[in-house]
Amino acid sequence: MAKISKRQQNIIDFLSDNDTASRSDIEGYIKNLDDNFSKPTLIRDLNYLIQQNLVKKSGSARNTTYSLSNNSDLFRKIDTEKYFLKEVDERKIKYPYFNFEVFKNLKNLFSKDEIAELDLITKSFQDKVKTYSETELKKEYERILIELSWKSSKIEGNTYTLLDTELLIKENIEAKGHKKEEATMILNHKTALEYIFKNREYFENITLRKIEELHRLLVEDLGVGFGLRQKPVGIVGTNYQPLSNQLQIRDAMENLVDCINNSDYTIEKALIAVLMISYIQPFEDGNKRTGRILANAILFANNYCPISYRSVSEIEYKKAVVIFYEMNSLDYFKRLFIEQYKFAVEKYFR
């Protein structure tokens, strides 16, 4: 996927809401957003987007129209509220089955403006960390460990409160009235996070084996099989069907590992990891948990701030994932991911 400017993104947004549009239609829309905009600029932008296979051109002369190509799905903005007004069986989904073509576009996922902002935030985190003593660092990482263990488990339906989780992790005291499995899920998060914190350099390069190691730590004693699954799975709340063949699952995971390792941008690596493991669903259970922990392993290994997801709405998180399943639109999940990264830098290591 090509790097695009804010103005080019506006063109894509407009075409997302209109199946086809003339150049004058697009020009009218962009002029309302940018007073300094000119017709030659629009022509250059459209030609660039066509070159990058994000927009396609049809007809000629006065009958020329523009529309989005399939390649532009990752950029597509979707009105989440409107999308989920329809129940699961009423939604017309574009990708009911796993789309291997998505791997071709998993690069340059952030605009220049987004990268500039994230780099600035990251530098502030790295500067703050340098001023911390070992004791202070340990305390802050413990906060992240507790809050991520709680929130990641809550996204999966765990009913422990944050205070319950803190007591469990610090004192090994289980909350009354909760299933044993809930405590196990949280303690498995603790084990997996301690593992990545103690083995920072190990996750500078990702392999399938390392992903499987994290999955094993997260599902230990939960009745979940280890390794790549051999049977089909269904996902509640969507008609998207993940891969069912183990050879295809392995192929998808090897593609994923290559995408992560070939990316030059740490936050992009983490975003690809967290979302694509959810999309591939390589394991019997624990896929989204594995994605979140793997993303944090990547961030931590490269001296970026880990993400606790503390302030994210579980419902909105799930909606963002479902939109990617069904439409291959990355936009909403990426926005949530950026928000949570900003939140982490602001709330920890202050």
C-alpha positions as a LaTeX table, in Angstrom:
\begin{tabular}{lrrr}
\hline
Residue & $x$ (\AA) & $y$ (\AA) & $z$ (\AA) \\
\hline
Met1 & 0.00 & 0.00 & 0.00 \\
Ala2 & 1.33 & 3.39 & $-0.94$ \\
Lys3 & 1.84 & 6.29 & 1.43 \\
Ile4 & $-0.89$ & 8.82 & 0.87 \\
Ser5 & $-1.42$ & 12.41 & 1.90 \\
Lys6 & $-4.35$ & 13.70 & 3.92 \\
Arg7 & $-5.87$ & 15.19 & 0.74 \\
Gln8 & $-5.55$ & 11.87 & $-1.09$ \\
Gln9 & $-7.19$ & 10.18 & 1.88 \\
Asn10 & $-10.07$ & 12.64 & 1.55 \\
Ile11 & $-10.51$ & 11.54 & $-2.08$ \\
Ile12 & $-10.62$ & 7.91 & $-0.97$ \\
Asp13 & $-13.15$ & 8.78 & 1.75 \\
Phe14 & $-15.37$ & 10.51 & $-0.79$ \\
Leu15 & $-15.22$ & 7.53 & $-3.16$ \\
Ser16 & $-16.00$ & 5.23 & $-0.24$ \\
Asp17 & $-19.36$ & 6.98 & 0.06 \\
Asn18 & $-19.95$ & 7.10 & $-3.69$ \\
Asp19 & $-19.68$ & 4.06 & $-5.94$ \\
Thr20 & $-18.55$ & 6.24 & $-8.86$ \\
Ala21 & $-17.89$ & 9.96 & $-9.21$ \\
Ser22 & $-16.81$ & 12.41 & $-11.89$ \\
Arg23 & $-13.74$ & 14.59 & $-11.47$ \\
Ser24 & $-15.98$ & 17.65 & $-10.96$ \\
Asp25 & $-17.85$ & 15.79 & $-8.17$ \\
Ile26 & $-14.55$ & 15.05 & $-6.43$ \\
Glu27 & $-13.29$ & 18.58 & $-7.02$ \\
Gly28 & $-16.40$ & 20.07 & $-5.41$ \\
Tyr29 & $-16.01$ & 17.89 & $-2.35$ \\
Ile30 & $-12.29$ & 18.60 & $-1.86$ \\
Lys31 & $-12.75$ & 22.36 & $-2.35$ \\
Asn32 & $-15.06$ & 22.41 & 0.66 \\
Leu33 & $-12.25$ & 20.94 & 2.75 \\
Asp34 & $-9.27$ & 22.83 & 1.33 \\
Asp35 & $-9.42$ & 26.44 & 0.09 \\
Asn36 & $-5.91$ & 26.23 & $-1.38$ \\
Phe37 & $-6.82$ & 23.27 & $-3.53$ \\
Ser38 & $-6.36$ & 23.52 & $-7.34$ \\
Lys39 & $-7.47$ & 21.48 & $-10.34$ \\
Pro40 & $-3.90$ & 20.46 & $-11.36$ \\
Thr41 & $-3.38$ & 19.17 & $-7.81$ \\
Leu42 & $-6.50$ & 17.02 & $-8.09$ \\
Ile43 & $-5.31$ & 15.59 & $-11.40$ \\
Arg44 & $-1.92$ & 14.73 & $-9.86$ \\
Asp45 & $-3.60$ & 13.13 & $-6.83$ \\
Leu46 & $-5.97$ & 11.06 & $-8.95$ \\
Asn47 & $-3.17$ & 9.91 & $-11.23$ \\
Tyr48 & $-1.07$ & 8.92 & $-8.21$ \\
Leu49 & $-3.95$ & 6.95 & $-6.65$ \\
Ile50 & $-4.59$ & 5.22 & $-9.99$ \\
Gln51 & $-0.87$ & 4.43 & $-10.27$ \\
Gln52 & $-0.97$ & 2.84 & $-6.84$ \\
Asn53 & $-4.02$ & 0.78 & $-7.82$ \\
Leu54 & $-6.16$ & 2.43 & $-5.14$ \\
Val55 & $-8.51$ & 4.16 & $-7.57$ \\
Lys56 & $-9.66$ & 3.04 & $-11.00$ \\
Lys57 & $-10.68$ & 5.23 & $-13.92$ \\
Ser58 & $-13.50$ & 4.36 & $-16.33$ \\
Gly59 & $-14.80$ & 5.97 & $-19.52$ \\
Ser60 & $-13.22$ & 8.90 & $-21.35$ \\
Ala61 & $-13.58$ & 12.64 & $-21.84$ \\
Arg62 & $-16.79$ & 13.94 & $-20.22$ \\
Asn63 & $-17.90$ & 10.42 & $-19.35$ \\
Thr64 & $-14.82$ & 9.73 & $-17.21$ \\
Thr65 & $-15.63$ & 8.42 & $-13.73$ \\
Tyr66 & $-13.56$ & 7.28 & $-10.77$ \\
Ser67 & $-14.15$ & 4.56 & $-8.19$ \\
Leu68 & $-12.20$ & 2.66 & $-5.58$ \\
Ser69 & $-10.31$ & $-0.46$ & $-6.56$ \\
Asn70 & $-10.37$ & $-3.58$ & $-4.38$ \\
Asn71 & $-6.83$ & $-2.68$ & $-3.34$ \\
Ser72 & $-8.11$ & 0.30 & $-1.41$ \\
Asp73 & $-10.21$ & $-1.69$ & 1.07 \\
Leu74 & $-7.72$ & $-1.16$ & 3.91 \\
Phe75 & $-8.12$ & 2.62 & 3.52 \\
Arg76 & $-11.90$ & 2.49 & 3.34 \\
Lys77 & $-13.71$ & 4.37 & 6.10 \\
Ile78 & $-16.91$ & 2.70 & 7.29 \\
Asp79 & $-19.64$ & 4.31 & 9.37 \\
Thr80 & $-19.48$ & 1.88 & 12.28 \\
Glu81 & $-22.76$ & 2.91 & 13.87 \\
Lys82 & $-24.62$ & 2.54 & 10.58 \\
Tyr83 & $-22.85$ & $-0.71$ & 9.71 \\
Phe84 & $-23.95$ & $-2.45$ & 12.91 \\
Leu85 & $-27.56$ & $-1.30$ & 12.72 \\
Lys86 & $-28.00$ & $-4.44$ & 10.64 \\
Glu87 & $-27.86$ & $-7.80$ & 12.38 \\
Val88 & $-25.21$ & $-10.30$ & 11.44 \\
Asp89 & $-27.34$ & $-12.13$ & 8.84 \\
Glu90 & $-28.54$ & $-8.89$ & 7.26 \\
Arg91 & $-25.10$ & $-7.43$ & 6.62 \\
Lys92 & $-23.77$ & $-7.73$ & 3.08 \\
Ile93 & $-20.12$ & $-8.61$ & 3.67 \\
Lys94 & $-17.45$ & $-8.31$ & 1.03 \\
Tyr95 & $-15.13$ & $-11.05$ & 2.29 \\
Pro96 & $-17.03$ & $-14.02$ & 3.75 \\
Tyr97 & $-13.83$ & $-16.10$ & 3.51 \\
Phe98 & $-10.19$ & $-15.44$ & 4.28 \\
Asn99 & $-8.62$ & $-13.12$ & 1.72 \\
Phe100 & $-5.00$ & $-14.06$ & 0.98 \\
Glu101 & $-4.69$ & $-10.95$ & $-1.21$ \\
Val102 & $-4.63$ & $-8.78$ & 1.93 \\
Phe103 & $-0.99$ & $-9.70$ & 2.53 \\
Lys104 & 0.06 & $-7.75$ & $-0.59$ \\
Asn105 & $-1.21$ & $-4.53$ & 0.98 \\
Leu106 & 0.12 & $-4.87$ & 4.53 \\
Lys107 & 2.80 & $-2.20$ & 4.24 \\
Asn108 & 2.95 & 1.58 & 4.65 \\
Leu109 & $-0.25$ & 1.44 & 6.71 \\
Phe110 & 0.35 & 4.83 & 8.35 \\
Ser111 & 0.30 & 8.20 & 6.63 \\
Lys112 & 3.22 & 10.60 & 6.91 \\
Asp113 & 1.25 & 12.73 & 9.38 \\
Glu114 & 0.41 & 9.72 & 11.54 \\
Ile115 & 4.04 & 8.59 & 11.57 \\
Ala116 & 5.25 & 12.07 & 12.52 \\
Glu117 & 2.78 & 12.21 & 15.43 \\
Leu118 & 3.54 & 8.69 & 16.64 \\
Asp119 & 7.29 & 9.27 & 16.42 \\
Leu120 & 6.95 & 12.39 & 18.55 \\
Ile121 & 4.91 & 10.53 & 21.14 \\
Thr122 & 7.37 & 7.64 & 21.15 \\
Lys123 & 10.32 & 9.97 & 21.67 \\
Ser124 & 8.59 & 11.50 & 24.68 \\
Phe125 & 8.15 & 7.99 & 26.11 \\
Gln126 & 11.77 & 7.05 & 25.45 \\
Asp127 & 13.01 & 10.30 & 27.02 \\
Lys128 & 10.89 & 9.72 & 30.13 \\
Val129 & 12.06 & 6.14 & 30.55 \\
Lys130 & 15.70 & 7.28 & 30.61 \\
Thr131 & 15.01 & 9.27 & 33.78 \\
Tyr132 & 13.51 & 6.31 & 35.69 \\
Ser133 & 15.34 & 4.15 & 38.18 \\
Glu134 & 15.13 & 0.35 & 37.96 \\
Thr135 & 12.61 & 0.33 & 40.81 \\
Glu136 & 10.43 & 2.95 & 39.12 \\
Leu137 & 10.54 & 1.10 & 35.81 \\
Lys138 & 9.56 & $-2.15$ & 37.48 \\
Lys139 & 6.60 & $-0.44$ & 39.13 \\
Glu140 & 5.32 & 1.05 & 35.86 \\
Tyr141 & 5.67 & $-2.20$ & 33.94 \\
Glu142 & 3.80 & $-3.93$ & 36.75 \\
Arg143 & 0.96 & $-1.43$ & 36.27 \\
Ile144 & 0.84 & $-2.24$ & 32.56 \\
Leu145 & 1.00 & $-5.97$ & 33.29 \\
Ile146 & $-1.98$ & $-5.79$ & 35.69 \\
Glu147 & $-4.09$ & $-3.53$ & 33.51 \\
Leu148 & $-3.40$ & $-5.41$ & 30.28 \\
Ser149 & $-4.07$ & $-8.77$ & 31.97 \\
Trp150 & $-7.38$ & $-7.39$ & 33.19 \\
Lys151 & $-8.50$ & $-5.66$ & 29.99 \\
Ser152 & $-7.35$ & $-8.34$ & 27.55 \\
Ser153 & $-9.23$ & $-10.91$ & 29.62 \\
Lys154 & $-12.29$ & $-8.66$ & 29.87 \\
Ile155 & $-12.43$ & $-8.33$ & 26.08 \\
Glu156 & $-12.78$ & $-12.14$ & 26.06 \\
Gly157 & $-15.69$ & $-12.06$ & 28.54 \\
Asn158 & $-13.78$ & $-12.36$ & 31.83 \\
Thr159 & $-15.75$ & $-10.78$ & 34.70 \\
Tyr160 & $-12.91$ & $-9.96$ & 37.10 \\
Thr161 & $-12.70$ & $-6.28$ & 38.05 \\
Leu162 & $-9.43$ & $-4.38$ & 37.88 \\
Leu163 & $-9.12$ & $-4.51$ & 41.69 \\
Asp164 & $-9.83$ & $-8.26$ & 41.64 \\
Thr165 & $-7.11$ & $-8.65$ & 39.03 \\
Glu166 & $-4.58$ & $-6.64$ & 41.04 \\
Leu167 & $-5.21$ & $-8.76$ & 44.13 \\
Leu168 & $-4.93$ & $-11.97$ & 42.12 \\
Ile169 & $-1.67$ & $-10.97$ & 40.46 \\
Lys170 & $-0.02$ & $-9.46$ & 43.54 \\
Glu171 & $-1.32$ & $-11.76$ & 46.28 \\
Asn172 & $-2.54$ & $-14.81$ & 44.31 \\
Ile173 & $-5.98$ & $-14.41$ & 45.91 \\
Glu174 & $-8.87$ & $-15.43$ & 43.67 \\
Ala175 & $-12.07$ & $-13.37$ & 43.68 \\
Lys176 & $-15.09$ & $-15.08$ & 45.22 \\
Gly177 & $-17.99$ & $-15.99$ & 42.96 \\
His178 & $-15.85$ & $-16.36$ & 39.84 \\
Lys179 & $-14.91$ & $-19.44$ & 37.86 \\
Lys180 & $-11.44$ & $-20.90$ & 38.26 \\
Glu181 & $-10.89$ & $-20.46$ & 34.51 \\
Glu182 & $-11.16$ & $-16.67$ & 34.87 \\
Ala183 & $-8.31$ & $-16.57$ & 37.36 \\
Thr184 & $-6.28$ & $-18.90$ & 35.14 \\
Met185 & $-6.80$ & $-16.67$ & 32.10 \\
Ile186 & $-5.53$ & $-13.62$ & 33.99 \\
Leu187 & $-2.55$ & $-15.44$ & 35.53 \\
Asn188 & $-1.63$ & $-16.78$ & 32.08 \\
His189 & $-1.50$ & $-13.18$ & 30.83 \\
Lys190 & 0.82 & $-12.38$ & 33.73 \\
Thr191 & 3.09 & $-15.29$ & 32.79 \\
Ala192 & 3.18 & $-14.33$ & 29.11 \\
Leu193 & 3.88 & $-10.67$ & 29.85 \\
Glu194 & 6.63 & $-11.49$ & 32.33 \\
Tyr195 & 8.13 & $-13.69$ & 29.63 \\
Ile196 & 8.26 & $-10.91$ & 27.04 \\
Phe197 & 9.55 & $-8.40$ & 29.60 \\
Lys198 & 12.40 & $-10.74$ & 30.54 \\
Asn199 & 13.23 & $-11.63$ & 26.92 \\
Arg200 & 13.11 & $-8.27$ & 25.19 \\
Glu201 & 15.59 & $-9.00$ & 22.38 \\
Tyr202 & 14.02 & $-12.38$ & 21.62 \\
Phe203 & 11.08 & $-10.68$ & 19.91 \\
Glu204 & 13.07 & $-8.33$ & 17.68 \\
Asn205 & 12.53 & $-10.94$ & 14.98 \\
Ile206 & 9.29 & $-12.94$ & 14.86 \\
Thr207 & 8.89 & $-16.62$ & 13.99 \\
Leu208 & 5.91 & $-18.95$ & 13.99 \\
Arg209 & 7.51 & $-20.85$ & 16.85 \\
Lys210 & 7.65 & $-17.70$ & 19.00 \\
Ile211 & 3.97 & $-16.99$ & 18.30 \\
Glu212 & 3.09 & $-20.54$ & 19.29 \\
Glu213 & 5.12 & $-20.17$ & 22.50 \\
Leu214 & 3.08 & $-17.10$ & 23.50 \\
His215 & $-0.16$ & $-18.89$ & 22.66 \\
Arg216 & 0.83 & $-21.86$ & 24.81 \\
Leu217 & 1.52 & $-19.59$ & 27.79 \\
Leu218 & $-1.83$ & $-17.85$ & 27.36 \\
Val219 & $-4.01$ & $-20.97$ & 27.16 \\
Glu220 & $-2.18$ & $-23.24$ & 29.63 \\
Asp221 & $-4.69$ & $-25.20$ & 31.81 \\
Leu222 & $-7.69$ & $-23.81$ & 29.91 \\
Gly223 & $-8.48$ & $-26.96$ & 27.94 \\
Val224 & $-7.24$ & $-25.48$ & 24.67 \\
Gly225 & $-5.06$ & $-27.46$ & 22.29 \\
Phe226 & $-1.58$ & $-26.17$ & 21.48 \\
Gly227 & $-0.27$ & $-25.59$ & 17.95 \\
Leu228 & $-2.10$ & $-24.72$ & 14.74 \\
Arg229 & $-5.67$ & $-25.95$ & 14.77 \\
Gln230 & $-6.77$ & $-28.88$ & 12.63 \\
Lys231 & $-10.52$ & $-28.22$ & 12.61 \\
Pro232 & $-12.75$ & $-25.39$ & 11.35 \\
Val233 & $-13.88$ & $-22.69$ & 13.79 \\
Gly234 & $-16.77$ & $-20.25$ & 13.76 \\
Ile235 & $-16.76$ & $-16.74$ & 15.23 \\
Val236 & $-19.68$ & $-15.34$ & 17.20 \\
Gly237 & $-21.22$ & $-12.21$ & 15.70 \\
Thr238 & $-20.01$ & $-12.59$ & 12.11 \\
Asn239 & $-20.52$ & $-14.82$ & 9.08 \\
Tyr240 & $-16.85$ & $-14.56$ & 8.16 \\
Gln241 & $-15.36$ & $-18.05$ & 7.91 \\
Pro242 & $-11.64$ & $-18.40$ & 8.78 \\
Leu243 & $-9.42$ & $-20.90$ & 6.99 \\
Ser244 & $-10.19$ & $-24.53$ & 7.84 \\
Asn245 & $-7.22$ & $-26.33$ & 6.28 \\
Gln246 & $-4.10$ & $-26.58$ & 8.47 \\
Leu247 & $-1.78$ & $-26.26$ & 5.47 \\
Gln248 & $-3.50$ & $-23.02$ & 4.47 \\
Ile249 & $-3.36$ & $-21.80$ & 8.07 \\
Arg250 & 0.37 & $-22.48$ & 8.18 \\
Asp251 & 0.79 & $-20.69$ & 4.84 \\
Ala252 & $-1.14$ & $-17.68$ & 6.17 \\
Met253 & 0.96 & $-17.60$ & 9.35 \\
Glu254 & 4.20 & $-17.76$ & 7.36 \\
Asn255 & 2.94 & $-14.87$ & 5.24 \\
Leu256 & 2.14 & $-12.99$ & 8.43 \\
Val257 & 5.61 & $-13.57$ & 9.89 \\
Asp258 & 7.16 & $-12.27$ & 6.66 \\
Cys259 & 4.94 & $-9.16$ & 6.70 \\
Ile260 & 5.89 & $-8.38$ & 10.29 \\
Asn261 & 9.61 & $-8.91$ & 9.80 \\
Asn262 & 9.71 & $-7.04$ & 6.48 \\
Ser263 & 8.10 & $-3.92$ & 7.92 \\
Asp264 & 10.51 & $-1.10$ & 8.82 \\
Tyr265 & 8.13 & 0.55 & 11.29 \\
Thr266 & 7.64 & $-0.93$ & 14.76 \\
Ile267 & 4.09 & 0.33 & 15.31 \\
Glu268 & 3.10 & $-1.06$ & 11.92 \\
Lys269 & 4.60 & $-4.44$ & 12.90 \\
Ala270 & 2.53 & $-4.42$ & 16.09 \\
Leu271 & $-0.68$ & $-3.41$ & 14.28 \\
Ile272 & $-0.23$ & $-6.17$ & 11.69 \\
Ala273 & 0.40 & $-8.72$ & 14.44 \\
Val274 & $-2.59$ & $-7.91$ & 16.63 \\
Leu275 & $-5.13$ & $-7.72$ & 13.82 \\
Met276 & $-3.94$ & $-10.47$ & 11.50 \\
Ile277 & $-3.73$ & $-13.17$ & 14.17 \\
Ser278 & $-7.37$ & $-12.38$ & 14.93 \\
Tyr279 & $-8.15$ & $-12.60$ & 11.20 \\
Ile280 & $-6.28$ & $-15.86$ & 10.55 \\
Gln281 & $-7.57$ & $-17.52$ & 13.76 \\
Pro282 & $-4.68$ & $-20.04$ & 13.71 \\
Phe283 & $-5.48$ & $-21.61$ & 17.10 \\
Glu284 & $-8.47$ & $-23.36$ & 18.66 \\
Asp285 & $-8.93$ & $-20.43$ & 21.04 \\
Gly286 & $-6.94$ & $-17.53$ & 22.45 \\
Asn287 & $-6.24$ & $-15.90$ & 19.10 \\
Lys288 & $-7.03$ & $-12.28$ & 19.99 \\
Arg289 & $-5.16$ & $-12.63$ & 23.28 \\
Thr290 & $-2.13$ & $-13.96$ & 21.43 \\
Gly291 & $-2.29$ & $-11.07$ & 18.97 \\
Arg292 & $-2.38$ & $-8.47$ & 21.74 \\
Ile293 & 0.55 & $-10.01$ & 23.61 \\
Leu294 & 2.60 & $-10.50$ & 20.44 \\
Ala295 & 2.04 & $-6.84$ & 19.48 \\
Asn296 & 3.30 & $-5.79$ & 22.91 \\
Ala297 & 6.31 & $-8.10$ & 22.60 \\
Ile298 & 7.20 & $-6.32$ & 19.35 \\
Leu299 & 6.72 & $-2.87$ & 20.87 \\
Phe300 & 8.75 & $-3.69$ & 23.97 \\
Ala301 & 11.56 & $-5.33$ & 21.99 \\
Asn302 & 12.01 & $-2.12$ & 20.00 \\
Asn303 & 11.85 & 0.28 & 22.97 \\
Tyr304 & 8.26 & 1.42 & 22.33 \\
Cys305 & 5.61 & 1.78 & 25.00 \\
Pro306 & 3.49 & $-1.36$ & 25.57 \\
Ile307 & $-0.29$ & $-0.95$ & 25.22 \\
Ser308 & $-2.66$ & $-1.95$ & 28.02 \\
Tyr309 & $-5.93$ & $-1.23$ & 26.11 \\
Arg310 & $-7.20$ & 0.03 & 29.47 \\
Ser311 & $-9.55$ & 2.69 & 28.09 \\
Val312 & $-10.83$ & 0.88 & 25.01 \\
Ser313 & $-14.47$ & $-0.20$ & 24.91 \\
Glu314 & $-14.73$ & $-3.97$ & 24.57 \\
Ile315 & $-17.70$ & $-3.57$ & 22.23 \\
Glu316 & $-15.90$ & $-1.08$ & 19.98 \\
Tyr317 & $-12.81$ & $-3.29$ & 19.92 \\
Lys318 & $-14.90$ & $-6.23$ & 18.75 \\
Lys319 & $-16.70$ & $-4.10$ & 16.16 \\
Ala320 & $-13.37$ & $-2.93$ & 14.75 \\
Val321 & $-12.20$ & $-6.53$ & 14.40 \\
Val322 & $-15.46$ & $-7.64$ & 12.77 \\
Ile323 & $-15.27$ & $-4.80$ & 10.22 \\
Phe324 & $-11.84$ & $-6.04$ & 9.24 \\
Tyr325 & $-13.11$ & $-9.63$ & 9.00 \\
Glu326 & $-16.04$ & $-8.71$ & 6.78 \\
Met327 & $-14.77$ & $-5.75$ & 4.75 \\
Asn328 & $-10.96$ & $-5.84$ & 5.17 \\
Ser329 & $-11.18$ & $-2.21$ & 6.29 \\
Leu330 & $-8.32$ & $-1.37$ & 8.64 \\
Asp331 & $-9.38$ & 2.19 & 9.36 \\
Tyr332 & $-11.45$ & 1.80 & 12.54 \\
Phe333 & $-9.13$ & $-0.69$ & 14.22 \\
Lys334 & $-6.10$ & 1.44 & 13.37 \\
Arg335 & $-7.74$ & 4.47 & 14.96 \\
Leu336 & $-8.45$ & 2.51 & 18.16 \\
Phe337 & $-4.88$ & 1.20 & 18.14 \\
Ile338 & $-3.39$ & 4.69 & 17.79 \\
Glu339 & $-5.67$ & 6.00 & 20.57 \\
Gln340 & $-4.54$ & 3.23 & 22.90 \\
Tyr341 & $-0.87$ & 3.83 & 22.12 \\
Lys342 & $-1.29$ & 7.54 & 22.89 \\
Phe343 & $-3.18$ & 6.67 & 26.08 \\
Ala344 & $-0.40$ & 4.34 & 27.22 \\
Val345 & 2.33 & 6.95 & 26.71 \\
Glu346 & 0.27 & 9.59 & 28.53 \\
Lys347 & $-0.83$ & 7.47 & 31.50 \\
Tyr348 & 2.30 & 5.43 & 32.24 \\
Phe349 & 5.83 & 6.67 & 33.01 \\
Arg350 & 4.56 & 10.15 & 33.90 \\
\hline
\end{tabular}
